[in-house]
Amino acid sequence: MRSALGFVVEDGVKEAARALFTDAEDQASFERALLERDRDDWPLVNGSYPIDLAEEICIWVATIKAPPDETGQIPPIDPDHEFVAPLLLAILAQFKHWAQRRGDDSPLAEMWSNYRHDLAALTSSVPAMEGPQDGAIQETLASASRKSTIPTPLRYLVGRASEVNALAAGARRAAAGDGPFVALVHGRGGAGKSVLVHQAAADASEDFPEWQLYVSLHSWTPGQPRRTPANLLEELLHQARHLTIPPDLATRVDRWRNWMAEHQALVILDDVLDAAQVSELMPPAGSRCALMMTSRNTLTGLRLPGDQSIEARPLKPSDAVALLRHGNDADLDQGDLDALAAAVNHNPKALDALGQQLRSVQPSLLLQRVKDAGSDVLEVMYREALQQLASDVFRRTAYACGFHPGPDFEAASIGAITGASEYTTAEHLRMLASHHLVKTLPHYRFQLHDQDAKFVPTIAAEADLQGPEEARDRLVAWMRQRVSAAVSQIWGTNTTTEPAALTDEHAFTGPGPAEAWLNAATAEILATTLAAIDAQHVDAVTLADEFARWLRLTNRYDLATVVLADLSENPNLDGQIKAAAGLGRIAQFRGRWQQAAVHYQTLLRLTDGTDNPEYLRDRAGNHIGLGRIARLQDRWPEAEEHFQTALRLAEATEHAFAESRALIGLADLARLQGQLDEADRLFQQALDIFQNTNDQPVQAIALSGRGAVAREQHRWIEAEDFYKEALRIAQAINDRIAQSIAMRGIGATARAQHNWEEAQAHYQAAIDFADATGDQVGRAMAFEGLARMHTAAERNDEARAALDIALKHYRELDWTERIDRCLHAFDLY
């Protein structure tokens, strides 16, 4: 627990340093001044309560900023000191980030949950904090109070009171323990199904204080792929903070139903196509969950408890006229309004568009236009609304929304298309939303109604958006840089590619905001990436590679596979090579060694016979992947052959990155075979390459390798020094996998010296880092180390519990060699 809190504070200090200073040296000096002090004196780590964090920060910062008083004591600084608010905000953001990463059952999550009940006390404990920082803190704390992704209902709702009340009442009964509530709202496009369900969710929200999940399937949005049960479950489990997502559908279904059985959640599935998509997602008996769905179909074959199927019918004539009158102050003729409502069959979406027009067009003229438009009334009204906008710049923003690949977007991405600033575009989008030309979503995002999405791209094309190819180039380039910035902020720079130069518009203040943006923008990134691949855009390969990297590292393998499979079918050879490498890594992460080998062999085939140095480097990387698979399966001669081949290719192409990794692979093989001096020599050789390349990930891994050699030679102090230096470097570059490896090593060193508590803390930290990267192999090995520690300490119950988790992961990975090794090494069953 204290180790996890240490990571919270350390990450918070680094984030605050970036917020306070622009100069890198000033940032580093600030970090050193606070973090090089005794770790036991850090806030939270010292046993203080989160509610006292502001006071603790005042004491902590005083040690570097305040002079001693006449007694020699250092008094706390004032709460309005310039350092306090950024530190408080950053540490709270990291506290939330790590608590969610650890999962609901962790002590850190429990501590965060208890803290949230005292939000009012916390804000009152910083009375001197005013201005923008105070608003940011309030926003951070408010967002922590409920895990909700459901859009807020913004459209005026009329004539649906009985349906809304029925849905909200059913949800409340589920929350009260009367059994799960499942309901379907079906009807034609534009009938107001989503607005109805969103309003019911808002009415029942207080009964679901923890979990409110929302997924739009975009079944009728043009150009969007069909959602399968497997990738729906992947997204829902990801929203529910599951750190590992099983690869097969049956296990995902079990995981989802177990989660619903244990939690009180409100779930909305919007725009469902058919029963097959959602039949596996139903809550189990006894659950306190409510599931609401919308669809244009009746979902024949789906069994709903209590026949909770509601049809969103056309509005009653009186309600239709009330909707037309909403927001119109003019004395409108009842007969004209009756005729106008009847002309569109009392459809809420059409009535909403007509209501906007009635503010400037006489009902009789509008009625004639509706009759002339026939079935195209929505498109005609949309065009009329565009023409009534006050300026061409507003229309240009609207056209950009139609030009965008969808299904949703933000001000910055639309601004990339138009060339306008994010702030200006945000104002334009809010204005378009007020005219009901776009819909607002959570996280400052927007989208077209699926009915409008059918024709708005055509309107945008007709409008002859100036330089459409240049506009597309700006969008894809912006997206590539934004995704690269976010992924690098969380996982560190992907050193196999040249990092892009980032401006303020692409940068993030820390991993929390970066991850939040990636989660909120996933659908937009996916659509933009697939469109870029289809257009064979120059940035498509890099964008797809970075996006798939994030999806892979967050266990969203299905979506990553969609991106990489599309990339693999592209005639661009670079794309095919990146796709094969990425698909191989996904299979390797999932423990599907044979499938991974097939993808790696595909890359070797694609690059066979080439003398292109870049492709030869890709071949070197693939041989390293094949070598790692062989090593994990104890096929050491085969692993050595692959590592040697990779080394030759890397040396021939002067590819220091692959050369160092091949040396590390050979060094690790030598260590496993007891050739410790040779292993140490090879690890040092990899470190020597670092001197010429400044490849810090290699340095961290090689130092951990030297630590492992020293540990096996019982040179405990040297081993710990190597591991700690590796940890320091990994922390500096935010490389969570390298941090996990170093933590396992420190834990093993402490275990060998019978320092049980220290060993346990470091193994738990290794588990945290493996969780953060979705590294199932690393997680399993950390639990195995924990089991060995408990066994040596004669704590057999704890050892058995840890070993059970390790074996569970090994079985999921189908790692028979490791399973056999564990069962022979432990006498616990």
C-alpha positions, -999 to +999 in steps of 0.1 A: +000+000+000+027+025+009+046+016-022+015+023-044+010+056-025+046+064-033+039+060-070+009+083-067+029+111-051+059+107-074+037+108-106+018+138-091+050+157-084+062+151-120+029+163-134+029+194-111+065+202-122+053+203-159+024+225-149+046+249-129+077+252-151+084+253-189+121+248-186+132+212-183+160+220-158+136+238-135+112+209-137+140+184-128+152+207-099+117+209-085+112+171-087+146+164-070+140+189-042+108+171-032+114+135-042+150+131-030+138+137+005+131+107+027+103+088+011+087+081+045+081+118+049+061+122+016+024+130+020+001+099+020+032+077+023+038+090+058+004+076+069-015+109+066-051+108+054-060+121+019-084+146+036-053+163+051-034+164+018-035+202+014-020+206+049+006+179+043+016+196+010+020+229+029+044+212+054+062+193+026+068+223+003+080+243+033+111+221+036+123+235+003+108+271+003+104+284+039+133+296+062+136+283+097+119+304+125+138+316+156+135+282+172+151+265+142+118+249+131+104+252+096+068+265+097+043+253+070+039+276+040+005+293+034-021+274+014-021+301-012+015+295-021+019+290-059+031+254-055+002+241-034-027+241-058-008+224-087+006+198-064-028+191-048-045+188-081-018+166-097-016+142-067-054+139-065-055+132-103-028+105-099-046+091-068-077+086-088-058+072-118-040+046-097-071+037-076-090+029-108-061+010-122-058-012-090-095-022-092-124-019-068-112-045-043-078-030-037-069-011-005-059+019-027-094+020-043-110+017-009-089+046+004-100+067-026-136+057-021-135+067+016-119+100+007-146+109-018-172+110+010-152+139+025-150+161-006-168+190+010-144+189+040-114+189+016-125+219-004-132+239+028-097+230+040-081+252+013-100+285+018-073+306+004-073+288-030-092+308-055-094+314-093-088+288-120-070+263-098-100+260-075-123+253-104-099+226-117-098+209-083-136+210-080-139+195-115-114+168-106-132+159-074-167+160-090-156+137-119-143+112-093-177+109-075-193+088-102-180+065-129-204+076-156-201+077-194-238+084-201-246+116-221-266+143-203-301+148-218-301+182-234-331+181-258-365+193-247-386+162-240-424+163-243-451+136-244-428+109-229-434+113-192-451+078-187-423+060-206-395+079-187-412+072-153-416+035-161-379+032-170-367+052-141-389+033-117-377-001-130-341+010-126-348+021-090-364-012-082-333-030-095-310-008-074-332-015-043-326-053-047-358-064-065-338-081-092-323-069-125-342-045-148-339-049-185-358-027-210-358-020-247-370+012-263-376+007-300-390+028-328-383+045-361-353+068-366-359+102-351-385+089-327-365+102-297-354+068-283-320+079-271-333+111-255-360+091-237-335+066-222-310+093-213-337+112-194-347+081-175-311+074-167-307+110-154-338+106-132-325+073-117-289+084-115-289+090-077-298+053-072-266+043-090-239+064-073-209+043-085-213+028-120-232+043-151-219+029-184-228+039-219-220+023-253-233+035-286-232+008-312-237+033-341-256+006-360-273+030-383-245+056-386-231+054-421-196+039-424-194+025-389-184-012-385-209-037-370-202-043-333-199-079-322-207-093-288-170-099-282-159-063-288-189-049-270-178-069-239-143-057-244-154-021-243-178-027-213-151-045-193-127-017-201-151+009-189-156-012-157-119-009-151-110-045-158-072-046-162-071-080-180-097-089-206-100-126-215-095-134-252-125-157-256-161-148-257-173-173-231-148-161-205-157-125-212-194-133-207-186-149-174-165-120-163-192-095-173-220-114-155-199-118-124-192-081-124-229-073-128-237-097-099-213-078-077-220-042-086-250-018-087-248-004-122-269+014-148-260+004-183-272+019-216-267+002-250-277+027-276-285+019-313-286-019-311-290-037-344-303-071-334-307-095-305-275-114-313-254-084-304-267-082-268-281-116-258-249-124-239-249-091-220-280-096-199-276-092-161-278-124-140-307-132-116-303-113-083-283-085-098-289-049-088-282-037-123-304-019-148-299-024-185-316-001-210-313-005-248-325+014-278-330+000-313-350+006-345-359-031-343-379-051-318-349-074-311-370-105-319-357-135-299-344-115-270-362-125-237-369-094-216-379-099-179-415-087-175-418-078-212-402-044-207-405-034-243-415+002-250-423+015-285-413+051-291-444+060-311-451+092-330-461+120-305-498+128-299-509+158-319-511+180-289-476+170-278-463+175-313-476+210-314-462+217-279-428+207-293-432+230-322-441+259-299-411+252-276-388+282-277-411+302-301-425+334-287-446+342-318-484+339-317-486+309-341-518+297-356-530+264-341-543+251-374-510+258-392-491+240-364-515+210-365-510+207-403-472+211-400-470+184-373-492+160-393-470+166-424-440+149-407-462+122-390-455+138-355-419+126-356-399+143-328-366+147-348-385+163-377-406+184-353-374+196-335-359+208-368-392+225-378-394+242-344-360+258-351-373+271-385-404+285-370-383+312-353-377+328-387-401+313-412-439+316-413-458+283-407-476+284-440-443+288-460-427+261-439-456+237-445-452+242-483-415+234-481-422+203-461-447+191-487-423+198-515-395+180-497-414+148-492-393+121-476-362+144-477-377+168-451-349+164-426-323+172-452-342+202-465-346+215-429-309+210-423-300+230-454-324+257-444-309+259-409-274+262-424-284+291-446-299+309-415-265+308-397-251+343-390-218+338-407-199+317-433-175+306-406-203+288-388-213+271-420-177+261-426-176+245-392-208+226-400-194+214-433-163+202-415-186+181-392-199+164-424-165+160-438-151+144-406-152+105-407-171+105-374-189+090-355-181+118-330-156+146-328-142+174-307-134+211-313-097+205-319-102+179-346-128+200-364-105+230-360-077+209-377-100+205-407-110+242-409-077+256-398-094+276-370-083+275-334-097+250-309-113+278-288-130+294-318-142+260-331-156+251-296-177+283-297-189+274-332-199+239-322-218+251-292-237+275-315-244+246-339-257+225-310-280+253-300-295+251-335-297+213-331-273+208-360-250+187-338-255+168-306-234+173-275-217+144-257-197+140-225-160+151-224-167+182-246-174+160-277-201+163-304-217+142-331-243+143-359-276+126-353-275+093-372-304+105-394-284+136-403-252+117-409-268+102-440-269+135-459-246+160-442-214+145-459-231+151-492-239+187-482-203+192-471-191+178-505-214+201-524-202+231-503-167+226-519-148+229-486-117+247-496-089+222-503-106+189-491-074+170-495-054+195-475-082+195-449-080+157-446-042+159-444-045+184-415-070+161-397-049+130-400-016+148-392-033+164-361-046+130-350-013+113-355+005+138-333-022+139-307-023+101-304+015+099-303+016+125-275-010+107-255+005+073-258+040+085-251+027+103-220+013+071-206+037+044-219+068+063-229+081+070-263+081+041-288+117+043-297+113+023-329+099+054-346+110+089-348+091+110-322+070+138-337+077+174-326+048+183-303+032+217-299+010+228-270-021+218-288-010+182-288+006+180-254-009+166-222-001+176-186+002+140-174-009+103-179-043+109-164-055+135-189-038+116-218-057+084-209-090+102-204-087+117-239-078+084-255-108+067-239-132+095-248-119+098-284-115+060-292-143+059-317-131+090-335-095+078-336-107+045-350-127+061-378-100+085-387-073+058-387-094+035-409-102+064-433-065+073-434-055+036-442-082+035-469-069+067-485-033+054-482-024+086-464+013+093-457+006+093-419-017+063-419+010+037-409+023+057-380-012+066-367-024+030-369+008+017-353+006+042-323-032+037-319-029-001-320+000+002-295-023+019-270-051-005-276-027-034-271-013-021-239-048-015-224-059-051-233-082-039-261-069-066-284-100-070-305-100-033-315-063-033-321-067-063-343-093-045-364-069-017-370-039-039-378-059-063-399-071-033-420-035-021-422-023-055-433-046-054-464-032-021-475-009-022-505+016-002-486+044-026-477+054-005-447+019-009-434+018-047-440+051-050-421+039-029-391+007-049-391+025-082-390+047-070-362+018-056-342-004-087-347+025-108-336+029-087-304-008-091-296-007-128-300+025-130-279+009-108-251-021-132-252+002-162-249-008-175-283+028-184-292+020-203-324-002-175-338+025-149-329+051-170-347+029-171-378+027-133-378+064-129-373+070-154-401+047-133-423+069-103-417+100-123-426+083-134-458+074-098-466+110-087-462+127-117-477+154-110-502+154-073-495+185-052-490+164-022-477+181-014-444+148-004-428+132-038-437+163-056-425+159-039-392+123-050-391+135-086-397+159-082-368+131-071-345+110-101-356+138-125-349+140-110-314+102-117-310+106-153-322+136-157-298+115-144-269+088-169-277+113-198-279+129-187-246+096-186-228+089-221-240+123-233-228+135-240-264+168-224-257+189-235-288+161-221-311+159-189-291+197-185-293+196-190-331+170-162-335+189-138-312+221-144-331+204-138-364+189-106-350+223-095-338+239-101-372+212-081-390+213-053-365+251-050-368+249-051-406+224-023-406+239-004-377+206-007-358+217-002-323+182-005-309+178-041-322+215-049-315+211-041-278+179-061-275+194-091-292+223-090-268+199-088-238+181-119-252+214-138-254+224-126-220+192-138-205+196-172-221+231-174-207+218-165-172+191-192-174+217-218-183+239-208-154+266-191-175+266-161-152+299-145-162+289-146-199+255-132-191+271-103-172+294-096-201+266-095-226+244-073-204+273-049-201+278-050-238+242-039-242+249-011-217+279+000-237+257+004-268+235+027-246+265+051-243+263+057-280+225+057-285+210+070-252+185+042-255+171+044-219+147+015-221+176-008-230+197+006-202+169-001-177+164-037-189+201-044-191+207-030-156+179-053-143+197-082-161+229-074-143+209-072-111+196-107-117+232-120-123+244-104-091+215-117-072+222-153-083+258-148-073+246-137-038+260-102-043+230-086-027+241-050-024+253-049-060+221-066-071+199-040-053+220-011-067+215-024-103+178-029-098+173+005-082+192+023-109+171+005-135+140+016-116+151+052-115+157+052-153+124+035-160+105+060-138+122+089-156+109+077-190+076+064-177+084+028-189+060+008-167+071-027-180+107-019-171+096-006-137+077-039-131+108-060-140+130-039-117+104-042-088+103-079-092+141-080-090+142-059-059+115-081-044+135-113-052+166-098-037+148-089-005+132-123-004+166-140-007+177-120+024+145-129+043+133-092+043+097-104+039+078-071+042+102-053+018+099-082-007+061-082-004+059-044-010+081-046-042+062-076-056+029-058-051+044-028-069+055-050-097+019-063-099+006-027-101+029-019-130+020-051-148-016-042-144-010-008-158+004-022-190-018-053-193+013-074-190-002-108-180+032-125-181+047-100-158+017-102-135+019-139-133+057-139-126+052-113-098+025-134-081+048-165-085+076-145-067+051-135-040+042-171-036+079-181-032+083-153-006+053-165+014+066-201+012+100-191+025+083-172+053+062-203+061+030-185+053+014-213+033-021-199+031-008-167+015+016-186-007-012-208-020-034-178-027-006-160-047+003-192-065-033-198-075-034-164-092+000-171-110-012-205-122-045-190-134-026-166-156-002-193-168-031-215-178-048-186-196-015-181-214-013-219-220+023-217-207+026-254-198+064-252-191+059-226-164+029-245-149+049-277-146+078-257-131+056-242-104+038-274-096+072-291-091+087-263-071+058-258-046+046-283-021+013-266-014-014-288-028 
